[in-house]
Amino acid sequence: MYLGILAGLLTCVLWGLTFVAPRAVIPFSAFDLAAGRYGVFGFTCLALMLFPRFRPRGLPLSLWAFGILLGSVGYAGYFLLASFAVRDAGAVIPPLIIGLMPVLLPIIANFRENALPWRELALPLGLIVIGIVVANVSGLQHLDHEASWTMLRGTLWAIAALVVWIGYGIGNAWVMRRPDAPDALHWTGMQGLGSVVASTMLIPTLSYGTFASASPDEIQNFAIWVIALGLAGSWVATWCWVYASKRLPLSLTSQLVIAETVFGVAFGLLYEKRLPTMSEGSGALLQVLGVAMAVYVFGRQRQPLVAA
């Protein structure tokens, strides 16, 4: 169990880079970053499939199709929806909505798996919700209420991103729980093929003028971020998440995702070279405490099984 938790937390560390990357690659756009990142991820998976250890074999066509769908919609689709949400609704409302995923997904998962009594989940989930609100309280006080239509549109983008994220989590866990579940490396590669499809579809959206006018240093910086996100933030992170999904109940892995937000905030503060505000710091601590309590209650639930 604890190896699965470590794998899930490592995934969140790597996914946390996503919160910094769009600002770090300016003047390039989110479309440029998504196309490059998922292109690197996908072509890495294709190259690795030249070796038998990484090549999926004997899997049904339906599973291939589902893996490609998860890799395209669950990665590039989610990333772009979240980017549109931040563009239209600002930096406060989207994290509040998308941040509900570690609360909603455990509720859905516990209905399906009945992993814990509801009273055991109530306090960890409550702390996560309170932490999300507290961390964003200062931003909520400065919302622009005049641009209501743009705010509404951004809110809808954020809800769509939340739905995609929840769908990805449920779909990935469903595959990993099958008796004939593919190997973690094989399932990572199949999702990588989906990211190639998404990356190819994004080619018309690229900022060709920016690439032509950008300085060599800006292009080099963009390339470094694309490679880092494609290899570490996508390939390694996906393998770790698949590994965690195979060894932990969905109601726990979905709560671990809140660590992505915490690490994302930490990376953002490092990028901005500042300390967290009181609300940011206390909100992050509450979220971490909620996840820690969830790990504790799941670990306590498994003790009798281990002893047996």
LOROKOL-561824 format. One line per 5 residues: their letters; for each residue x, y, z of N, C-alpha, C. Coordinates in steps of 0.1 Angstrom, whole numbers, always signed. Layout:
<recs>
a> X Y Z X Y Z X Y Z | ...;
</recs>
This chain:
<recs>
mylgi> +8 -12 +0 +0 +0 +0 +9 +13 +0 | +19 +13 +8 +27 +25 +10 +36 +28 -2 | +40 +18 -10 +46 +20 -22 +37 +27 -32 | +24 +23 -32 +14 +29 -40 +12 +44 -37 | +12 +47 -24 +11 +61 -19 +23 +69 -24;
lagll> +35 +63 -22 +47 +71 -27 +46 +73 -42 | +42 +63 -49 +41 +65 -64 +30 +76 -67 | +19 +76 -60 +9 +86 -62 +14 +100 -59 | +22 +102 -48 +27 +115 -44 +37 +119 -54 | +46 +110 -59 +56 +114 -69 +49 +119 -82;
tcvlw> +38 +113 -85 +30 +117 -97 +25 +132 -94 | +20 +135 -82 +16 +148 -79 +27 +159 -80 | +39 +155 -75 +50 +164 -76 +53 +168 -91 | +53 +158 -99 +56 +160 -114 +44 +168 -120 | +32 +164 -117 +20 +171 -123 +20 +186 -118;
gltfv> +25 +188 -106 +25 +202 -101 +33 +212 -109 | +42 +207 -118 +50 +215 -127 +41 +222 -137 | +29 +216 -139 +19 +221 -149 +15 +235 -145 | +14 +238 -132 +9 +251 -127 +19 +262 -130 | +32 +259 -132 +42 +269 -134 +45 +270 -149;
aprav> +45 +259 -157 +50 +259 -170 +43 +269 -179 | +30 +272 -179 +24 +282 -189 +30 +296 -187 | +34 +299 -174 +40 +312 -172 +55 +312 -176 | +61 +300 -174 +76 +299 -176 +79 +300 -191 | +69 +296 -200 +73 +295 -214 +68 +307 -222;
ipfsa> +62 +317 -215 +58 +330 -222 +70 +335 -231 | +68 +338 -244 +55 +342 -250 +48 +331 -257 | +52 +318 -255 +45 +307 -262 +31 +305 -255 | +22 +299 -262 +8 +298 -257 +6 +284 -250 | -6 +282 -244 -9 +269 -238 -11 +259 -249;
fdlaa> -15 +263 -261 -16 +253 -272 -3 +248 -276 | +7 +258 -277 +21 +254 -280 +26 +244 -270 | +24 +247 -257 +29 +239 -247 +23 +225 -247 | +10 +225 -249 +2 +212 -249 +7 +203 -260 | +8 +209 -272 +12 +202 -284 +26 +196 -283;
grygv> +35 +204 -278 +49 +200 -276 +50 +189 -265 | +44 +192 -253 +45 +182 -242 +39 +169 -246 | +27 +168 -251 +21 +155 -254 +26 +149 -266 | +32 +157 -275 +39 +151 -286 +52 +144 -281 | +59 +150 -272 +71 +143 -266 +67 +130 -259;
fgftc> +57 +131 -251 +52 +120 -244 +48 +108 -253 | +40 +112 -263 +36 +101 -273 +47 +95 -281 | +56 +103 -286 +66 +98 -294 +77 +90 -286 | +78 +94 -273 +86 +86 -264 +80 +72 -262 | +67 +71 -261 +60 +58 -260 +62 +50 -272;
lalml> +61 +57 -284 +63 +50 -297 +77 +44 -298 | +87 +52 -294 +101 +48 -295 +103 +36 -286 | +98 +37 -274 +100 +26 -264 +94 +13 -269 | +83 +14 -277 +76 +2 -281 +85 -6 -291 | +96 +0 -296 +105 -8 -304 +111 -19 -296;
fprfr> +111 -18 -283 +117 -28 -274 +105 -37 -269 | +107 -50 -269 +96 -59 -265 +90 -57 -251 | +99 -52 -242 +94 -50 -228 +83 -40 -227 | +83 -30 -236 +74 -19 -236 +62 -21 -246 | +62 -32 -253 +53 -33 -264 +40 -41 -260;
prglp> +29 -35 -259 +17 -43 -255 +13 -53 -266 | +10 -65 -261 +6 -76 -269 -6 -84 -264 | -14 -89 -273 -25 -97 -269 -37 -90 -262 | -37 -77 -263 -48 -69 -257 -59 -67 -266 | -72 -67 -262 -83 -65 -271 -83 -51 -277;
lslwa> -89 -50 -289 -90 -38 -296 -98 -27 -288 | -108 -32 -280 -116 -22 -272 -107 -16 -261 | -97 -23 -256 -89 -17 -246 -79 -7 -252 | -74 -11 -264 -66 -1 -271 -73 +12 -274 | -85 +11 -278 -93 +23 -281 -96 +31 -268;
fgill> -98 +24 -257 -101 +31 -245 -88 +38 -240 | -77 +32 -241 -64 +38 -237 -61 +50 -245 | -63 +49 -258 -60 +61 -267 -70 +72 -263 | -82 +69 -260 -92 +79 -256 -88 +86 -243 | -84 +78 -233 -79 +84 -221 -67 +93 -223;
gsvgy> -58 +88 -231 -46 +96 -233 -48 +109 -240 | -58 +110 -249 -60 +122 -257 -69 +131 -249 | -81 +127 -245 -90 +135 -238 -86 +138 -223 | -81 +127 -217 -78 +129 -203 -65 +137 -200 | -57 +139 -210 -45 +147 -208 -46 +160 -215;
agyfl> -45 +160 -229 -46 +173 -236 -59 +180 -234 | -70 +172 -234 -83 +178 -232 -84 +185 -219 | -80 +178 -208 -81 +184 -195 -72 +197 -194 | -60 +196 -199 -51 +207 -198 -56 +219 -205 | -62 +218 -217 -67 +229 -224 -80 +235 -218;
lasfa> -89 +226 -213 -100 +231 -206 -97 +239 -194 | -87 +234 -186 -82 +242 -174 -76 +255 -178 | -69 +255 -189 -62 +268 -194 -73 +278 -198 | -84 +273 -205 -94 +282 -209 -102 +288 -197 | -103 +279 -187 -110 +283 -175 -103 +295 -168;
vrdag> -89 +293 -167 -81 +304 -160 -81 +316 -169 | -81 +315 -182 -81 +326 -191 -94 +335 -189 | -106 +328 -188 -118 +335 -187 -123 +339 -173 | -120 +330 -164 -125 +332 -150 -114 +336 -140 | -102 +338 -145 -92 +342 -135 -85 +330 -128;
avipp> -77 +333 -118 -69 +323 -111 -76 +318 -98 | -88 +322 -96 -94 +318 -83 -105 +308 -85 | -115 +311 -93 -127 +302 -94 -123 +288 -100 | -115 +287 -111 -111 +274 -116 -105 +265 -106 | -95 +269 -98 -90 +260 -88 -100 +256 -78;
liigl> -109 +264 -75 -120 +261 -65 -128 +249 -71 | -132 +250 -84 -141 +240 -90 -133 +228 -93 | -121 +229 -99 -114 +217 -103 -108 +210 -90 | -106 +219 -80 -101 +213 -67 -111 +205 -60 | -123 +205 -64 -133 +196 -58 -132 +182 -62;
mpvll> -123 +179 -72 -121 +165 -77 -117 +156 -66 | -107 +159 -57 -104 +150 -47 -115 +148 -36 | -126 +155 -37 -137 +153 -28 -148 +145 -36 | -151 +149 -48 -162 +143 -55 -158 +129 -59 | -146 +127 -64 -142 +113 -69 -141 +103 -57;
piian> -136 +106 -46 -137 +96 -35 -151 +93 -31 | -161 +103 -32 -175 +100 -29 -180 +90 -39 | -177 +93 -52 -182 +84 -63 -175 +70 -61 | -162 +70 -58 -155 +57 -57 -160 +49 -45 | -163 +56 -34 -167 +48 -22 -181 +42 -25;
frena> -190 +49 -33 -202 +43 -37 -200 +30 -44 | -189 +30 -53 -187 +19 -61 -179 +8 -54 | -169 +12 -45 -161 +2 -39 -164 -1 -25 | -172 +8 -18 -175 +6 -4 -162 +3 +4 | -152 +11 +1 -139 +9 +8 -139 +12 +22;
lpwre> -146 +23 +26 -146 +28 +40 -160 +32 +44 | -164 +31 +57 -176 +37 +62 -176 +52 +59 | -187 +58 +56 -188 +72 +53 -183 +81 +64 | -185 +77 +77 -180 +85 +88 -165 +86 +88 | -158 +76 +83 -144 +76 +82 -138 +86 +72;
lalpl> -146 +88 +61 -142 +98 +51 -146 +112 +53 | -156 +114 +62 -162 +128 +64 -151 +138 +68 | -143 +135 +78 -134 +145 +83 -122 +148 +73 | -116 +138 +67 -106 +141 +57 -111 +149 +45 | -123 +145 +40 -129 +153 +29 -132 +167 +33;
glivi> -138 +168 +45 -141 +182 +50 -129 +191 +51 | -118 +185 +56 -106 +194 +57 -101 +198 +44 | -102 +189 +34 -97 +193 +20 -106 +204 +15 | -119 +203 +16 -128 +214 +11 -125 +227 +18 | -124 +227 +31 -121 +239 +39 -107 +245 +34;
givva> -97 +236 +33 -84 +241 +28 -84 +247 +15 | -92 +242 +5 -93 +248 -8 -99 +262 -7 | -110 +263 +1 -116 +277 +2 -107 +286 +9 | -100 +282 +20 -92 +291 +28 -80 +295 +19 | -74 +286 +11 -63 +290 +3 -66 +300 -8;
nvsgl> -79 +301 -12 -83 +310 -22 -91 +322 -17 | -92 +324 -4 -101 +334 +2 -97 +348 -2 | -84 +351 -3 -80 +364 -7 -83 +367 -21 | -82 +357 -30 -86 +360 -44 -101 +361 -45 | -109 +354 -37 -123 +356 -38 -128 +370 -35;
qhldh> -121 +377 -27 -124 +390 -23 -122 +401 -34 | -114 +396 -44 -111 +406 -55 -116 +401 -69 | -127 +394 -69 -133 +389 -81 -139 +401 -89 | -138 +400 -102 -144 +410 -111 -158 +406 -114 | -168 +412 -107 -182 +408 -109 -188 +415 -121;
easwt> -181 +424 -128 -187 +431 -139 -187 +422 -152 | -176 +415 -154 -175 +407 -166 -182 +394 -164 | -195 +394 -162 -202 +382 -157 -202 +371 -168 | -204 +375 -181 -205 +365 -191 -192 +357 -192 | -181 +365 -192 -168 +359 -193 -165 +350 -181;
mlrgt> -169 +354 -169 -168 +346 -157 -176 +333 -158 | -188 +335 -163 -197 +323 -165 -191 +313 -174 | -185 +318 -185 -179 +309 -195 -167 +302 -189 | -159 +309 -182 -147 +303 -175 -152 +293 -165 | -163 +296 -158 -168 +286 -148 -172 +273 -155;
lwaia> -179 +274 -167 -183 +263 -175 -171 +255 -180 | -160 +262 -184 -148 +255 -188 -142 +247 -176 | -143 +253 -164 -137 +246 -152 -145 +234 -149 | -159 +235 -150 -167 +223 -147 -165 +212 -157 | -163 +216 -170 -159 +206 -180 -146 +199 -177;
alvvw> -136 +207 -173 -123 +201 -169 -125 +192 -157 | -133 +195 -148 -136 +187 -136 -142 +174 -140 | -152 +174 -149 -158 +162 -154 -148 +153 -161 | -140 +159 -170 -130 +151 -177 -120 +145 -167 | -116 +152 -157 -106 +147 -147 -112 +135 -140;
igygi> -125 +137 -135 -132 +126 -128 -133 +114 -137 | -137 +116 -150 -139 +105 -159 -125 +98 -162 | -115 +105 -162 -101 +99 -164 -98 +90 -152 | -100 +96 -140 -97 +88 -128 -105 +75 -127 | -118 +76 -130 -127 +64 -129 -123 +54 -140;
gnawv> -120 +59 -152 -117 +50 -163 -104 +43 -161 | -94 +50 -156 -80 +44 -154 -81 +34 -143 | -88 +37 -132 -90 +28 -121 -97 +15 -125 | -107 +17 -133 -115 +6 -138 -107 -4 -146 | -98 +1 -154 -89 -8 -162 -79 -15 -153;
mrrpd> -74 -8 -143 -64 -14 -135 -70 -24 -125 | -83 -23 -123 -89 -33 -114 -94 -45 -122 | -93 -46 -135 -97 -57 -143 -88 -69 -140 | -94 -81 -140 -85 -93 -139 -74 -94 -150 | -77 -89 -162 -68 -89 -173 -61 -76 -175;
apdal> -59 -68 -164 -54 -55 -165 -40 -55 -172 | -37 -46 -181 -24 -46 -187 -13 -42 -178 | -1 -45 -181 +11 -41 -174 +11 -26 -173 | +17 -20 -162 +17 -5 -161 +25 +1 -172 | +36 -5 -176 +44 +1 -187 +35 +1 -200;
hwtgm> +28 -10 -203 +20 -11 -215 +9 -1 -215 | +2 +0 -203 -9 +9 -203 -5 +24 -204 | +7 +27 -199 +13 +40 -201 +15 +43 -215 | +21 +33 -222 +24 +35 -236 +11 +36 -245 | +1 +29 -241 -12 +30 -249 -18 +44 -247;
qglgs> -17 +50 -235 -22 +63 -233 -13 +73 -240 | +0 +70 -241 +9 +79 -248 +5 +80 -263 | +0 +69 -269 -4 +70 -283 -16 +79 -284 | -25 +79 -274 -36 +89 -274 -31 +103 -274 | -20 +106 -266 -15 +119 -266 -9 +124 -279;
vvast> -4 +114 -287 +1 +117 -300 -10 +122 -309 | -22 +115 -308 -34 +119 -315 -38 +134 -312 | -38 +136 -299 -42 +150 -294 -32 +160 -299 | -19 +157 -298 -9 +166 -302 -10 +170 -317 | -13 +159 -325 -14 +162 -339 -26 +171 -342;
mlipt> -37 +169 -335 -49 +177 -337 -47 +192 -333 | -37 +194 -324 -34 +208 -320 -24 +216 -329 | -19 +209 -340 -10 +215 -349 -15 +228 -355 | -28 +229 -359 -33 +241 -365 -34 +253 -355 | -33 +250 -342 -35 +261 -332 -21 +267 -328;
lsygt> -10 +262 -333 +3 +266 -329 +5 +281 -332 | +14 +287 -324 +17 +302 -326 +29 +303 -335 | +27 +301 -348 +38 +300 -358 +45 +314 -358 | +38 +325 -356 +44 +338 -356 +54 +339 -344 | +50 +334 -333 +58 +335 -321 +71 +327 -323;
fasas> +70 +315 -329 +82 +307 -331 +91 +315 -340 | +86 +322 -350 +94 +329 -360 +101 +341 -353 | +94 +348 -344 +100 +360 -338 +107 +358 -324 | +106 +346 -318 +111 +344 -305 +127 +343 -306 | +133 +348 -295 +148 +347 -295 +153 +333 -292;
pdeiq> +165 +330 -296 +171 +317 -293 +169 +312 -279 | +171 +322 -269 +170 +318 -255 +155 +314 -252 | +146 +321 -257 +132 +318 -255 +128 +304 -261 | +133 +301 -273 +130 +288 -279 +137 +277 -271 | +149 +280 -266 +156 +270 -258 +149 +267 -245;
nfaiw> +144 +278 -239 +136 +276 -226 +124 +268 -229 | +117 +271 -240 +105 +264 -243 +108 +249 -245 | +118 +246 -253 +122 +232 -255 +125 +225 -243 | +132 +231 -233 +135 +225 -221 +123 +221 -213 | +113 +230 -212 +101 +228 -205 +92 +217 -212;
vialg> +92 +217 -225 +84 +207 -233 +90 +193 -230 | +103 +192 -231 +109 +179 -229 +107 +174 -214 | +109 +184 -205 +108 +180 -191 +93 +176 -188 | +84 +183 -193 +70 +179 -190 +66 +167 -198 | +71 +165 -210 +68 +153 -218 +73 +140 -212;
lagsw> +86 +141 -207 +92 +129 -201 +88 +127 -186 | +91 +137 -178 +88 +136 -164 +74 +138 -160 | +68 +149 -165 +55 +153 -161 +44 +145 -168 | +47 +137 -178 +38 +129 -185 +41 +114 -185 | +53 +110 -190 +56 +96 -191 +58 +90 -177;
vatwc> +68 +96 -169 +71 +90 -156 +58 +92 -147 | +52 +103 -147 +40 +106 -139 +29 +96 -142 | +26 +93 -155 +16 +84 -159 +19 +70 -154 | +32 +66 -155 +35 +52 -150 +33 +51 -135 | +37 +62 -128 +36 +62 -113 +21 +61 -109;
wvyas> +13 +69 -117 -2 +69 -114 -8 +56 -117 | -4 +50 -128 -10 +36 -131 -6 +26 -120 | +7 +27 -116 +12 +18 -105 +4 +20 -92 | +1 +33 -89 -7 +36 -77 -21 +31 -78 | -27 +33 -90 -41 +29 -92 -43 +14 -91;
krlpl> -32 +7 -94 -33 -8 -93 -32 -13 -79 | -27 -5 -70 -24 -10 -56 -33 -3 -46 | -40 +8 -49 -47 +15 -40 -62 +17 -44 | -71 +17 -35 -85 +20 -39 -86 +34 -45 | -96 +36 -54 -97 +49 -61 -101 +59 -51;
sltsq> -108 +56 -40 -112 +66 -30 -100 +71 -23 | -89 +64 -23 -77 +70 -17 -68 +77 -27 | -66 +71 -39 -58 +78 -49 -63 +91 -53 | -77 +92 -54 -83 +105 -57 -80 +116 -47 | -79 +112 -34 -76 +122 -24 -61 +126 -25;
lviae> -52 +117 -29 -38 +121 -31 -36 +132 -41 | -45 +133 -50 -44 +143 -61 -43 +157 -56 | -49 +159 -44 -48 +173 -38 -34 +177 -36 | -24 +167 -35 -10 +170 -33 -5 +177 -46 | -11 +174 -58 -7 +181 -70 -9 +196 -68;
tvfgv> -21 +201 -63 -23 +215 -61 -13 +221 -51 | -10 +213 -40 -1 +218 -30 +13 +220 -36 | +18 +210 -43 +31 +211 -50 +30 +222 -60 | +19 +223 -67 +18 +234 -77 +19 +248 -71 | +13 +250 -60 +14 +262 -52 +28 +265 -48;
afgll> +35 +254 -43 +49 +255 -39 +58 +259 -50 | +56 +253 -62 +64 +256 -73 +61 +270 -78 | +49 +274 -77 +45 +288 -81 +51 +298 -72 | +52 +295 -59 +58 +305 -50 +73 +305 -52 | +80 +294 -55 +94 +294 -59 +96 +302 -71;
yekrl> +87 +301 -81 +89 +308 -94 +87 +323 -91 | +78 +327 -82 +76 +341 -79 +85 +346 -69 | +93 +338 -63 +103 +341 -52 +96 +348 -41 | +86 +342 -35 +79 +348 -24 +74 +337 -14 | +71 +341 -2 +65 +332 +8 +50 +332 +6;
ptmse> +43 +321 +10 +29 +321 +9 +22 +331 +19 | +10 +336 +15 +2 +344 +24 -3 +335 +35 | -9 +342 +45 -15 +334 +56 -25 +325 +51 | -34 +329 +42 -45 +321 +37 -40 +309 +28 | -30 +312 +20 -24 +302 +12 -17 +291 +20;
gsgal> -9 +295 +30 -2 +286 +38 -12 +277 +47 | -21 +284 +53 -30 +276 +62 -40 +267 +54 | -44 +272 +42 -52 +264 +33 -45 +251 +29 | -32 +253 +25 -24 +242 +20 -22 +232 +32 | -20 +237 +44 -18 +228 +55 -30 +220 +58;
lqvlg> -42 +226 +57 -55 +219 +59 -56 +208 +49 | -53 +211 +36 -54 +201 +26 -44 +189 +28 | -32 +192 +32 -22 +181 +35 -27 +173 +47 | -33 +180 +57 -38 +173 +69 -49 +163 +65 | -58 +168 +56 -69 +160 +51 -64 +147 +44;
vamav> -54 +149 +36 -48 +137 +29 -41 +128 +38 | -34 +134 +48 -27 +125 +58 -37 +117 +66 | -48 +123 +70 -58 +116 +77 -65 +105 +68 | -66 +108 +55 -72 +97 +46 -62 +85 +46 | -49 +88 +44 -39 +77 +44 -40 +69 +57;
yvfgr> -41 +76 +68 -42 +69 +81 -54 +60 +82 | -66 +65 +78 -78 +57 +80 -78 +45 +70 | -72 +47 +58 -71 +36 +49 -61 +26 +54 | -50 +31 +60 -40 +22 +65 -45 +14 +77 | -53 +20 +86 -59 +14 +97 -69 +3 +93;
qrqpl> -76 +6 +82 -86 -3 +77 -79 -16 +72 | -67 -15 +67 -60 -26 +61 -52 -34 +71 | -50 -29 +83 -42 -36 +93 -47 -50 +95 | -60 -53 +98 -64 -66 +100 -61 -76 +89 | -62 -70 +76 -59 -79 +65 -44 -82 +64;
vaa> -36 -72 +68 -21 -75 +68 -18 -85 +79 | -24 -84 +90 -21 -93 +101 -25 -107 +98 | -36 -108 +91 -41 -121 +87 -32 -128 +77;
</recs>
